Amino acid sequence: MWTKWVLRFLVVLLLLTVVQMVAAQQSTRAEQGLAFLQANNLPPEAFRDLSVAGRDPQAIAAVLVKYGYTSEQVQQFLTPTNIFALSGIVNPGASDKLLSDAMALLAPYKLSVTDLDVLLPLVNNPMAMVEALVKKGLTAEQAQNLLQQAAPLIQDAGNANLLQYAMLTNTLMSSLEKMGIPSNLFFEASPYLNDPAALAAFLQQKGYTDAQIQNIQGAASMMAAQGVTGEKLDSFTIQNMIYRLEGLGLPAQSINEILALGNLEAVKAYLEEKGFDGAALQLALVNIEGVMGTNGEVMNPEKLVAVQSAEAANLLAKAGLTPDDLGDILAVKDDPQALADLLAEKGLASAAADEFVKQLSQSVFAKTVDPENADDFISAVEDTTSDLVDDASGGGGDASGGGDASGGGDDASGGGDDASGGGDANGGGGSDSGGGG
């Protein structure tokens, strides 16, 4: 039975890869996702409910029944492959490719998405990982082989600041959803994440019971122990929003226009002007609501500027540059040779310049700040830099809550995936009633 499932998973994975390679020249990720939803007779009205359901099989089953599936059809649909694919469509996240590549490594060893939830938190503890794999039926030799195969993926994920994000969204958020607590809540509650009393007051206003508040505070403590701050959650949310907008065929800089609109009704009109309609419009609204909220309660222009300026201030400080250099950098950031020449003029050695370019390419601000608005942005970065200096002189911490240009972590364990708008396993946030992250 396992062999049959593994073969089917690998065939589906291969087909999806081929389809994505071909379709990449013809359609957006969202259009590819719509083809999957339509092939499975899932109407646009179901998209938001499916986003809220996240990757909880029981919740997905209830939605399927609501929209006309029979018991037999529900059972046929609820395969690990379909649940994984569905999550990437209604709750897309920046770490989707990481998770897909991880599943491709696990499948030959008869391991599934459920096993990934257990294994992800152990990626920086090889001995614990081997022990966990042996408990799941692998021999010690197979476990070591799998670790060797996964090493490049783990390294790349750490470098791209996706590892911590993947662990956060895939493990902790899934646990919250199983407790009936929408994982997007943490993104909306990010300002209170490291203040138990303020968090409790916020949750009481939301109508949560004392027992639920205790569970949420416990999850918040787990996140804090992993170095997750409210600022990092905001950074994760923005990374996901960029990923989702690009998946819809919109440029990363459109995040500024959309967040400035402030509510989902205005976003709907914006998308209609861009040519979205029907099922494509509904999926786009679900994707955006998951990372913005209904009225900007999850992400707004102020949070975006805070993340952008903190990233830039940290990146400049590490390279020995100042906000005065930022205008020139923004002007040439898309021209590799001009950027290299500029950094050389600024006195950066080759290795330092290479690291700067890598971090710049991964940063939110480089993708989203319009060079024409450089003056306003530089002013915000100057304010942030001043705060960083004040914090350093007073023994304070990093104003960005992160440690690198992306607002994520400093190493493979502090990288960057997934929250929900009530169940989004791919992290960004969402409104109380749904969406997805």
C-alpha positions as CSV (number, residue, x, y, z in Angstrom):
1,M,0.0,0.0,0.0
2,W,2.8,2.4,1.0
3,T,4.7,1.6,-2.3
4,K,1.6,2.4,-4.3
5,W,1.1,5.7,-2.5
6,V,4.7,6.7,-2.8
7,L,4.7,6.0,-6.6
8,R,1.5,7.9,-7.0
9,F,2.9,10.9,-5.1
10,L,6.1,10.9,-7.1
11,V,4.2,10.7,-10.4
12,V,1.9,13.6,-9.3
13,L,4.9,15.6,-8.1
14,L,6.7,15.0,-11.5
15,L,3.6,16.0,-13.4
16,L,3.2,19.1,-11.3
17,T,6.8,20.1,-11.9
18,V,6.4,19.6,-15.6
19,V,3.1,21.5,-15.7
20,Q,4.7,24.3,-13.7
21,M,7.7,24.5,-16.1
22,V,5.4,24.7,-19.1
23,A,2.8,26.8,-17.6
24,A,5.4,29.3,-16.2
25,Q,5.6,30.7,-19.7
26,Q,1.8,30.8,-20.2
27,S,0.1,31.5,-16.9
28,T,0.5,32.7,-13.3
29,R,0.6,30.4,-10.2
30,A,-2.9,31.5,-9.4
31,E,-4.2,30.5,-12.9
32,Q,-2.5,27.1,-12.4
33,G,-4.2,26.8,-9.0
34,L,-7.6,27.7,-10.5
35,A,-7.2,24.8,-13.0
36,F,-6.8,22.4,-10.0
37,L,-9.8,23.8,-8.2
38,Q,-12.0,23.7,-11.3
39,A,-10.8,20.2,-12.1
40,N,-12.0,19.1,-8.7
41,N,-15.4,20.9,-9.1
42,L,-14.7,23.4,-6.3
43,P,-16.7,26.6,-6.9
44,P,-15.4,30.1,-6.2
45,E,-17.7,30.3,-3.2
46,A,-15.7,27.6,-1.5
47,F,-12.3,29.2,-1.8
48,R,-12.5,31.3,1.4
49,D,-13.9,28.4,3.4
50,L,-11.0,26.2,2.1
51,S,-8.5,28.8,3.1
52,V,-9.9,28.9,6.6
53,A,-9.8,25.1,6.8
54,G,-6.1,25.2,6.2
55,R,-4.6,21.7,6.1
56,D,-7.0,20.2,8.6
57,P,-8.5,17.1,6.9
58,Q,-11.7,17.3,9.0
59,A,-12.2,21.0,8.3
60,I,-11.6,20.4,4.5
61,A,-14.0,17.5,4.5
62,A,-16.7,19.7,6.0
63,V,-16.2,22.3,3.3
64,L,-16.3,19.7,0.6
65,V,-19.6,18.3,1.9
66,K,-21.0,21.9,2.1
67,Y,-20.3,22.3,-1.6
68,G,-21.8,19.1,-2.8
69,Y,-19.2,16.3,-2.3
70,T,-20.5,12.9,-1.4
71,S,-18.7,10.9,1.4
72,E,-17.0,8.8,-1.2
73,Q,-15.8,11.9,-3.1
74,V,-14.5,13.4,0.1
75,Q,-12.4,10.3,0.8
76,Q,-11.1,10.2,-2.7
77,F,-10.0,13.9,-2.5
78,L,-8.4,13.8,0.9
79,T,-5.0,12.4,-0.1
80,P,-1.8,14.0,1.3
81,T,-1.0,15.2,-2.2
82,N,-4.3,17.0,-2.7
83,I,-4.2,18.6,0.7
84,F,-0.7,19.8,0.1
85,A,-1.6,21.2,-3.3
86,L,-4.8,22.8,-2.0
87,S,-2.9,24.6,0.7
88,G,-0.5,26.0,-1.9
89,I,-3.4,27.5,-3.8
90,V,-5.7,29.0,-1.2
91,N,-3.0,29.7,1.3
92,P,0.2,30.2,-0.8
93,G,3.4,31.0,1.1
94,A,7.0,31.9,0.4
95,S,8.2,28.5,1.7
96,D,6.0,26.5,-0.7
97,K,8.9,25.4,-2.8
98,L,10.9,24.5,0.2
99,L,8.1,22.3,1.5
100,S,7.6,20.7,-1.9
101,D,11.3,19.9,-2.3
102,A,11.3,18.5,1.3
103,M,8.3,16.2,0.4
104,A,10.1,15.0,-2.7
105,L,13.0,13.9,-0.5
106,L,10.7,12.2,2.1
107,A,8.4,10.4,-0.3
108,P,10.9,7.6,-1.3
109,Y,11.2,6.8,2.4
110,K,7.4,6.5,2.8
111,L,7.2,9.7,4.8
112,S,4.3,12.2,4.4
113,V,3.3,15.7,5.1
114,T,2.4,14.7,8.7
115,D,5.9,13.4,9.2
116,L,7.3,16.7,7.9
117,D,5.5,18.5,10.8
118,V,7.5,16.4,13.3
119,L,10.8,16.6,11.4
120,L,11.0,20.3,10.6
121,P,11.7,21.5,14.2
122,L,14.6,19.0,14.3
123,V,16.6,20.2,11.3
124,N,19.3,21.8,13.4
125,N,19.7,18.7,15.6
126,P,21.0,15.9,13.5
127,M,21.1,13.3,16.3
128,A,17.4,14.0,17.2
129,M,16.5,13.9,13.5
130,V,18.1,10.5,13.0
131,E,16.4,9.2,16.2
132,A,13.0,10.5,14.9
133,L,13.5,9.0,11.5
134,V,14.4,5.6,13.0
135,K,11.2,5.8,15.1
136,K,9.3,6.2,11.8
137,G,10.7,3.0,10.4
138,L,13.9,4.0,8.7
139,T,17.2,2.2,9.4
140,A,20.1,4.3,10.8
141,E,21.8,4.1,7.4
142,Q,18.7,5.4,5.6
143,A,18.3,8.2,8.1
144,Q,21.9,9.3,7.6
145,N,21.4,9.1,3.8
146,L,18.3,11.3,4.0
147,L,20.1,13.8,6.2
148,Q,22.9,14.0,3.6
149,Q,20.4,14.5,0.8
150,A,18.6,17.2,2.8
151,A,21.7,19.1,3.8
152,P,21.8,21.4,0.6
153,L,18.1,22.1,0.9
154,I,18.4,23.0,4.6
155,Q,21.4,25.3,3.8
156,D,19.6,27.0,1.0
157,A,16.5,27.5,3.1
158,G,18.6,29.0,5.9
159,N,20.4,31.4,3.5
160,A,17.1,32.5,2.0
161,N,15.6,33.1,5.5
162,L,12.8,30.5,5.0
163,L,13.7,27.8,7.5
164,Q,12.3,29.5,10.6
165,Y,9.3,30.7,8.7
166,A,8.6,27.1,7.5
167,M,9.0,25.7,11.0
168,L,6.7,28.4,12.4
169,T,4.0,28.0,9.9
170,N,4.1,24.3,9.2
171,T,4.4,23.1,12.8
172,L,3.2,25.6,15.3
173,M,0.4,27.0,13.1
174,S,-0.9,23.5,12.3
175,S,-1.0,22.8,16.1
176,L,-3.1,26.0,16.6
177,E,-5.5,25.0,13.9
178,K,-6.0,21.6,15.5
179,M,-7.0,23.4,18.7
180,G,-9.6,25.4,16.8
181,I,-7.5,28.6,17.0
182,P,-7.0,30.5,13.8
183,S,-3.3,30.8,13.1
184,N,-3.7,34.2,11.6
185,L,-4.4,35.5,15.1
186,F,-0.6,35.7,15.8
187,F,-0.1,38.0,12.9
188,E,-2.9,40.3,14.0
189,A,-1.6,40.2,17.6
190,S,2.0,40.7,16.6
191,P,2.4,44.0,18.6
192,Y,1.5,42.1,21.8
193,L,3.4,38.9,21.1
194,N,6.1,39.4,23.7
195,D,3.8,41.1,26.4
196,P,1.7,38.4,28.0
197,A,-0.6,40.9,29.8
198,A,-1.2,42.9,26.7
199,L,-1.7,39.8,24.7
200,A,-4.3,38.5,27.2
201,A,-6.2,41.9,27.0
202,F,-6.2,41.7,23.2
203,L,-7.5,38.2,23.2
204,Q,-10.2,39.0,25.8
205,Q,-11.4,41.8,23.5
206,K,-11.6,39.2,20.7
207,G,-13.9,37.0,22.8
208,Y,-11.6,34.1,23.6
209,T,-12.1,32.0,26.7
210,D,-9.6,31.8,29.5
211,A,-8.7,28.3,28.4
212,Q,-8.1,29.5,24.8
213,I,-6.0,32.4,26.1
214,Q,-3.8,30.1,28.1
215,N,-3.2,27.9,25.0
216,I,-2.5,31.0,22.8
217,Q,-0.1,32.4,25.4
218,G,1.7,29.0,25.6
219,A,2.1,29.1,21.8
220,A,3.4,32.6,22.0
221,S,6.0,31.6,24.6
222,M,7.1,28.8,22.3
223,M,7.5,31.3,19.5
224,A,9.4,33.7,21.7
225,A,11.8,30.8,22.7
226,Q,12.5,30.3,19.0
227,G,13.4,34.0,18.6
228,V,10.1,35.0,16.9
229,T,9.1,38.6,17.6
230,G,6.2,40.7,16.4
231,E,8.5,42.4,14.0
232,K,9.5,39.1,12.5
233,L,5.9,38.1,12.1
234,D,5.3,41.3,10.2
235,S,8.3,40.5,8.0
236,F,7.0,37.0,7.3
237,T,3.6,38.4,6.5
238,I,5.1,40.9,4.0
239,Q,7.2,38.2,2.4
240,N,4.1,36.1,1.9
241,M,2.1,39.0,0.5
242,I,4.8,39.6,-2.1
243,Y,4.8,36.0,-3.0
244,R,1.0,36.0,-3.4
245,L,0.9,39.2,-5.4
246,E,3.6,37.8,-7.8
247,G,1.6,34.6,-8.0
248,L,-1.4,36.6,-9.1
249,G,0.7,38.3,-11.8
250,L,1.1,41.6,-10.0
251,P,4.5,43.2,-9.3
252,A,5.9,43.3,-5.8
253,Q,5.6,47.1,-5.7
254,S,1.8,46.8,-6.0
255,I,1.9,45.9,-2.2
256,N,2.2,49.7,-1.6
257,E,-1.0,50.5,-3.6
258,I,-3.0,47.6,-2.1
259,L,-2.1,48.3,1.5
260,A,-2.9,52.0,1.0
261,L,-6.4,51.0,0.0
262,G,-7.0,49.8,3.5
263,N,-10.0,47.4,3.0
264,L,-11.0,44.4,1.0
265,E,-13.8,46.2,-0.9
266,A,-11.4,48.8,-2.2
267,V,-9.0,46.0,-3.2
268,K,-11.7,44.3,-5.1
269,A,-12.3,47.4,-7.2
270,Y,-8.5,47.7,-7.7
271,L,-8.3,44.1,-8.9
272,E,-11.3,44.5,-11.2
273,E,-9.6,47.5,-12.8
274,K,-6.6,45.1,-13.4
275,G,-8.8,42.7,-15.3
276,F,-9.6,40.2,-12.5
277,D,-13.1,38.7,-12.6
278,G,-15.1,35.6,-11.7
279,A,-13.1,32.8,-10.0
280,A,-9.8,34.5,-10.6
281,L,-11.1,37.6,-8.7
282,Q,-12.4,35.4,-5.8
283,L,-9.1,33.5,-5.4
284,A,-7.1,36.8,-5.5
285,L,-9.3,38.3,-2.8
286,V,-8.9,35.2,-0.6
287,N,-5.1,35.3,-1.1
288,I,-4.9,39.0,-0.3
289,E,-7.3,38.9,2.7
290,G,-5.1,36.3,4.2
291,V,-2.1,38.6,4.5
292,M,-3.8,42.0,4.9
293,G,-7.0,41.3,6.7
294,T,-10.5,42.6,5.9
295,N,-9.6,46.2,6.9
296,G,-5.8,46.2,7.2
297,E,-5.8,44.7,10.7
298,V,-3.0,42.2,9.8
299,M,-0.9,44.4,7.5
300,N,-1.0,48.1,6.7
301,P,1.4,50.8,5.3
302,E,2.8,51.7,8.6
303,K,3.9,48.1,9.3
304,L,5.3,47.8,5.8
305,V,7.4,51.0,6.2
306,A,8.7,49.8,9.6
307,V,9.9,46.5,8.1
308,Q,11.4,48.1,5.0
309,S,13.3,50.7,7.0
310,A,14.5,48.2,9.6
311,E,15.8,45.9,6.9
312,A,17.6,48.7,5.1
313,A,19.1,50.2,8.4
314,N,20.5,46.8,9.4
315,L,21.9,45.9,6.0
316,L,23.6,49.3,5.7
317,A,25.0,49.1,9.2
318,K,26.5,45.6,8.6
319,A,28.2,46.9,5.5
320,G,29.5,50.0,7.1
321,L,27.3,52.2,4.9
322,T,24.9,55.0,5.9
323,P,21.4,56.1,4.8
324,D,23.0,58.7,2.6
325,D,24.2,55.8,0.4
326,L,20.8,54.4,0.0
327,G,19.5,56.6,-2.9
328,D,22.4,55.5,-5.1
329,I,21.9,51.9,-4.2
330,L,18.2,51.9,-5.0
331,A,18.9,53.6,-8.3
332,V,21.3,50.8,-9.5
333,K,20.0,47.8,-7.6
334,D,18.7,46.1,-10.7
335,D,22.0,46.6,-12.6
336,P,24.5,44.0,-11.2
337,Q,27.6,45.7,-12.8
338,A,26.6,49.2,-11.8
339,L,25.8,48.0,-8.2
340,A,29.2,46.2,-8.0
341,D,31.0,49.3,-9.2
342,L,29.1,51.5,-6.7
343,L,29.9,49.2,-3.7
344,A,33.6,49.1,-4.8
345,E,33.5,52.9,-4.8
346,K,32.1,52.8,-1.3
347,G,35.1,50.8,-0.2
348,L,33.5,47.3,0.2
349,A,35.8,44.4,-0.3
350,S,34.7,41.7,-2.8
351,A,33.4,39.3,-0.2
352,A,31.6,42.0,1.7
353,A,30.1,43.3,-1.5
354,D,28.9,39.8,-2.5
355,E,27.2,39.3,0.8
356,F,25.6,42.7,0.6
357,V,24.2,42.0,-2.9
358,K,22.8,38.6,-1.7
359,Q,21.1,40.2,1.3
360,L,19.8,43.0,-0.8
361,S,18.3,40.6,-3.3
362,Q,16.4,38.8,-0.5
363,S,15.2,42.0,1.2
364,V,11.6,43.3,1.2
365,F,12.6,46.9,0.7
366,A,14.6,46.3,-2.5
367,K,11.6,44.6,-4.0
368,T,8.9,47.1,-2.9
369,V,10.4,50.6,-2.5
370,D,9.9,52.8,-5.5
371,P,13.3,54.6,-6.3
372,E,11.2,57.6,-7.1
373,N,10.1,57.7,-3.5
374,A,13.7,57.3,-2.3
375,D,13.8,60.6,-0.3
376,D,10.9,59.6,1.9
377,F,12.2,56.2,2.4
378,I,15.7,57.4,3.3
379,S,14.2,59.7,5.9
380,A,12.4,56.7,7.5
381,V,15.7,54.7,7.4
382,E,17.5,57.6,9.1
383,D,15.0,57.6,11.9
384,T,15.4,53.8,12.3
385,T,19.2,54.0,12.2
386,S,19.0,56.7,14.9
387,D,16.8,54.3,17.0
388,L,19.3,51.5,16.5
389,V,22.2,53.7,17.7
390,D,20.1,54.7,20.7
391,D,19.3,51.1,21.5
392,A,22.9,50.0,21.1
393,S,24.2,52.8,23.4
394,G,21.5,51.9,26.0
395,G,22.0,48.2,25.8
396,G,18.8,47.7,23.8
397,G,18.2,45.3,21.0
398,D,17.7,45.4,17.3
399,A,14.9,47.6,16.3
400,S,13.9,45.4,13.4
401,G,13.5,42.3,15.6
402,G,15.5,40.4,13.1
403,G,19.1,40.0,12.4
404,D,19.5,40.3,8.7
405,A,18.3,42.1,5.7
406,S,15.1,40.2,5.5
407,G,14.0,40.6,9.1
408,G,14.4,36.9,9.6
409,G,17.1,35.2,11.5
410,D,20.9,35.3,11.4
411,D,21.5,31.7,10.5
412,A,19.8,28.6,9.3
413,S,17.7,28.4,12.4
414,G,16.5,32.0,12.1
415,G,15.2,32.2,8.7
416,G,11.9,33.0,7.4
417,D,6.5,30.1,6.5
418,D,2.8,30.2,7.3
419,A,-0.2,31.5,8.9
420,S,-3.7,31.6,8.1
421,G,-6.7,33.6,8.0
422,G,-8.3,31.1,10.2
423,G,-6.3,28.2,8.9
424,D,-3.7,29.3,6.4
425,A,-0.8,27.0,6.7
426,N,1.4,29.2,4.7
427,G,1.6,32.1,6.9
428,G,0.9,35.6,6.4
429,G,-2.0,36.4,8.5
430,G,-5.7,36.8,7.8
431,S,-8.8,38.2,9.2
432,D,-10.7,36.7,12.1
433,S,-13.0,35.0,9.8
434,G,-10.5,33.6,7.4
435,G,-8.1,34.3,4.7
436,G,-4.8,32.6,5.0
437,G,-1.3,33.3,5.6
